[in-house]
Amino acid sequence: MTETKPPSDPSWFEKPRNINWMIGVLLLACMALVLADLFYENPHPHFPKWENVFGFQAWFGFIAFVIIVFLGRLLRVIVRRPEDYYDR
């Protein structure tokens, strides 16, 4: 007969209350950074026409992230191997 161990307590990062707290802190930090864009002007912009738009860096970063995720999905299709590839 095998003994089963009682489930261990979830770690701090696994508790739903703490996950919601971390997401809230992250959202507040993101909003604060976007609002900080009101008080900061880049003295040497690379794209003067676009970088002066409110929240440009946030939108640029988000769009870049989405593009990277979709390119990763495309790359997965290209380099995927069968599940038993190494067993052959």
C-alpha positions in Angstrom: 0.0 0.0 0.0 1.3 3.5 -0.9 0.7 6.4 1.4 -0.5 9.6 -0.2 0.8 12.8 1.0 -1.7 15.5 2.0 -1.6 18.4 -0.6 0.7 21.1 0.5 -0.4 24.6 1.1 -0.3 26.7 -2.1 2.6 29.1 -2.3 2.1 32.9 -2.0 2.0 33.2 -5.8 -0.7 30.6 -6.2 -3.3 32.1 -3.9 -6.1 33.8 -5.9 -6.2 36.8 -3.6 -2.5 37.4 -4.1 -2.8 36.9 -7.9 -5.5 39.5 -8.1 -3.4 41.9 -5.9 -0.4 41.5 -8.3 -2.6 42.1 -11.3 -4.0 45.2 -9.7 -0.6 46.6 -8.8 0.6 45.9 -12.3 -2.4 47.8 -13.8 -1.8 50.7 -11.5 1.9 50.9 -12.4 1.0 50.8 -16.1 -1.6 53.6 -15.7 0.9 55.7 -13.7 3.5 55.3 -16.5 1.0 56.3 -19.2 -0.1 59.3 -17.1 3.6 60.2 -16.6 3.7 60.7 -20.4 1.7 64.0 -19.8 4.7 65.5 -17.9 7.6 64.2 -19.9 8.8 65.3 -23.4 11.5 63.4 -25.1 14.2 66.0 -26.0 15.5 63.9 -28.9 12.7 61.8 -30.4 13.4 59.4 -33.3 9.9 59.8 -34.8 8.9 63.4 -33.8 5.5 63.2 -35.5 4.5 60.0 -33.6 6.4 60.2 -30.3 4.5 63.3 -29.3 1.2 61.5 -29.4 -0.1 60.8 -25.8 0.7 57.2 -24.8 2.8 56.4 -27.9 5.3 54.3 -26.0 2.5 52.2 -24.4 0.8 51.5 -27.7 4.1 50.8 -29.5 5.1 48.3 -26.8 1.7 46.6 -26.8 1.6 46.3 -30.6 5.2 45.0 -30.6 4.3 42.4 -28.0 1.3 41.2 -30.0 3.4 40.9 -33.2 6.0 38.9 -31.3 3.4 36.5 -29.9 1.9 35.9 -33.4 5.3 35.5 -34.9 6.1 32.9 -32.2 2.9 31.0 -33.1 4.0 31.1 -36.8 7.5 29.9 -35.9 5.9 27.0 -33.8 4.1 25.8 -37.0 7.3 26.0 -39.0 9.6 24.1 -36.5 7.1 21.7 -35.0 8.1 18.0 -35.0 6.0 14.9 -34.5 5.6 13.8 -30.9 7.7 10.7 -31.4 10.4 12.5 -33.4 13.3 11.4 -31.1 12.0 7.8 -30.7 12.4 7.0 -34.4 
